[in-house]
């Protein structure tokens, strides 16, 4: 399974704070926004990841994340010259996908997974799998239409009169037919390829499965100022209450066995003295803490 984070776009809904910075680099509480989708992929067991963004912003992501070694994954960077729609990501990443199954997550989507998403990835067989999530204002998203048996029969993009309040958030899994399927798509009236059209193609083939997220899982589209603030407040409340971080790719990598405690300890020596470093240090048992880094060893007392 390959993973793609689509981190392009102009971020116009967040103007003016995105006038000179990519929205996926904006802070959500104590971490850059892109840390959250990256953590979701790592937690799902995905080790080969491509980040797609504009030519000017790719270098910023490279500076932040490197080649993925610190997270025990391989990160490849691909250029999207203009935001022509989500499905274009599969054409851009065709060589990267190279016949494998692929998970795509939008760079401004935050998921707090109770285990449902990682299970969906691990259990994927063929076709397409998408998530369903109940929202109060579905008209802003791709809305799932159900028959009287609650079976999905169509997906409508931003309908004025939604026929359900269940939408599809920015997390999609496809088999290796997705690249060819994207070639069948035509731009919508707004001039972009639509992910809803792609999902409807799989639905018409009866090869799209839906997993409704339970109340134990949380999704936030952090693409507006109010949503970005809400996400920061939510993350801060959870972290301060439980003492556990959300959207921490190093921890996800450690849990999945992608990196060792010794490797994490070595990585910590490159970090400045900060709360994030303190937290990562708390994940390391004493025998792996280096005597050459006393400020790491005694962080709890500082």
Steps between C-alpha positions, in 0.01 A plus 500: 500500500633842399392827662448847353457829683358767270643823640456746216230755432491873555336490844265780400253418778774585749609830340688712605693259726577282197617788284866410551485152658350166401199419719640155583789676675275705727504405869224291652568544872862383525570338163485585128172395344668245271618302806142381552437330162856368506430341839178347367687328217779376727249375757333305219826321424589689181874546448521630140358852489486770233432864580357700211522880499592798286857551371564794734379317811652155453831623640326608822361151556840349423659726760238400756472125441813400310500161335290345777788323678414657836153343473616166363334561163598603148367839386497598135413851385295562185402826332150614411531800271145621567215380723294318236305277737568219744499214243790661316716376788474145366622603155788695652589204723446225241867393499509517879185284531652254249212253507451498879193586702502859623357711781455872444445745783448873465767707670252719686295212644552397862389157618509377857471128438354256752644217292236493227712669234807283550278189492344621175842537339627165621182323391478657155459250214394671178296776340462811713436561869383832640393630838161631599470774761188672631510881497259781575549682167553235230439741212867601506627150420447190292176356639409131494152412375353180647214273398239382751740221608769761583707381208695774316358560154663832405729779616403861438757779504394793719124467436278793587248258653696207647317168513695387806730649760777243436795631304831358375802659672841526335624143538472254210638152425518362145639198325745536213220564247466856630754649257309364199167602654622858532559511125123469453428815699416835344529838671191622682340840431751655741783368283633229732497122514269401783566224753122451519493406131779248557320345796177480300682304229600240759149509647343429158730199469375387844860508619479781755466417869404742774618501860306733726723645771365455850485768767833369625677644197524871421543682170569870451536676165746769605466700179329808646609742776223388735572131439874555546435670835254229602755231415766672710266530797394137471858368471614718790214382723569132430875532547475704818240267651659167417867587461502326161575664168282484191667518160846397616664307213803399706280333759292330230822370343623374836172320573496339155862391535615720212769653723676375811526680833872537440437662161248737658750589771760583236245717317418684824858623524440709188195675648502821702382495860120520464177341619486274195844360576401452863201293396699279264758446771228368731443218251855373543585265785809602708743248355471663158561854623847628421724626777630758254161669507417581864238753397313212342533270798369747756231672298220400738667701773560808289 
